[in-house]
Amino acid sequence: MKPNVVLYRKIPDDLLAKLQEQCQVTFFDGINADNRAAFIKALAEAEGVIGVGVKFTDEVLAAAPKLRAASTISVGYDDFDVAKLSARSIALMHTPGVLTETTADTIFTLVLCAARRITELADKVKNGEWQGSIGPDWYGSNVHGKTIGILGMGRIGYAVAKRAHFGFDMNVIYYNRSAKPEAEQQLNARRCSLDEVLAEADFVCNVLPLMPETRHIINRETLAKMKPSAFFINGGRGASVDEAALVDALKSGVIKGAGLDVFETEPLPVSSELLSLPNVVALPHIGSATHETRYEMSKMAVENLLAALNGDRSKNCVNP
């Protein structure tokens, strides 16, 4: 008999067909107030779940007594309590690797846009403010030859550093729990303390995973250690940043600007002060959002789930 699976995010038709070949699939196109009760009911028979964007609280897990595998269509797994899944021997699968280069493209786009004030100046042109030769008040900052500080030298951090070193002749420094010989040998990267990165970098790029020790790692104290000419770039996790402190730093000139793809609350509320600041580039969490990469992530997530339901946790399993 085919295992029951709850799919809670739309995936391409060919991948849905592949999943349906081996599983009995109950599909929800996202979970909201209107269908949440039906979703909870469907979990009663589910041996597998696949999707993204749903917090698996104690209530949700309790509704799924037969669950054997959860496959998230993302590299991050903040929606799950890994310890609680492991206690029930539920495999948690994710999609590392496939989104690395695309996400690094997005992060470096933020570096360029923040430094050269792209969105701010584009709005000025659209608003009819370009009436003659531009002056210093429209100038931006160089990127090439500057120092980039990477917080978190994992796959994505390395890909960002590679673009900085080879594409823009930048000096690369990084903060990480362990040394990364490959980055040091191939990119001339230098491992530093957090304080050293903050003090030396012209661009501080956060790609740290969210853990208790990285929550609000960017706060009033750490922002104050950055150069007033420096930019903060966040392509990691929104909760790594104390947004109130970041707003104050941007308004008072503690730092020069910011490029943000992730936020503590998503979607970012329209009332957020970040949206009123001209020195902020804000994106709607598009790190991996290309047609090609999102397809590959869905494909990997389906393959991960099928493997886990067949007892194979050898690839892409958070808790093997």
Steps between C-alpha positions, in 0.01 A plus 500: 500500500625849413595719798283804567674832441380854562635754251450856625666704225435490126775325302545453123258253340767249397632486856150461640445210260824339619388535861156357419654194333632386835276676753139583574517880494273750674575845361463847655607809308644664810345497845270779618215557743249355255672163449702455818241272661498277191880497502510391865244228426701372202809464718331222699587246230813665362826308495673780315464875456659727241486875454626823650369788708307313772619500860489146637394583853421247772137516389586416141735217596244355739253485211740278302551181705610295196752748365831346390654770281476877448652657189537877491544674164776718642850478639391655831285300740392761755141376475593174672621405846773254405527353850129421511507341156803293596329386821230349281749370239350729236749577222537868416618557144609828341648635174859620550735567211245547224429862593853609591601687185163667447487624859857628472394692187223666701729591788756656270222686323419654838866598544498681167157657540571629849841639412392669177158606638329330206141487621515847658638664185271303268205640696638851464514457122145362488380788716642757257776620732779455243509846349869543419850380574509312830706622795660338805164461673418232241836321520538148635790294633748274325478124538813386319813487713310532828490254792207263531434327831306174483313387811465126443741340250278211395401418142325831439761705685774342290306570179462867599870520587590345166307771315664769712855370452498403134243745370574816698854456631375532855682410818309217673480457876261268678353396832423130544504238774775312318771590252430452130830400336348502150395865535836595645699323231290588195361841595773627734229527763596572860310363798427764764305551818154653467630830637783505246265439209265773616782750545684429173235418242350749257220251438384266778304215343302274731429145387505338843238233580251587771593347834462626857848651486439680168159650586545880500874458451468830312389745768579848631833387642619319189374764258693763697822311420453543125648784297267794435577445131407130513196314371314213665366227272266227624439190291492261795219512754288798596507417871878539501437874503348730760305706247430788738873535561567481125246774430664725759847431359385585148319818607783629717788425262658224709517309169450625147240263363348153489386240250246257642333191356376354830312647796382408848139508380419398144338646301656818635218715645433816302537688829865397533732799525746317278274575203519875561879518494666596169821319596327161521455255213223260603414186302214251560716200599594414142835336580432182300202629304577419139293263290795267453608481863152469647433208264820328610413557866156342453656211312753438776230525767287237324800269458596557864153407624476187288844388615417560867170312476699211356738509796786684330629797700845505343457831313365840609376381838531746790468227764632173354 
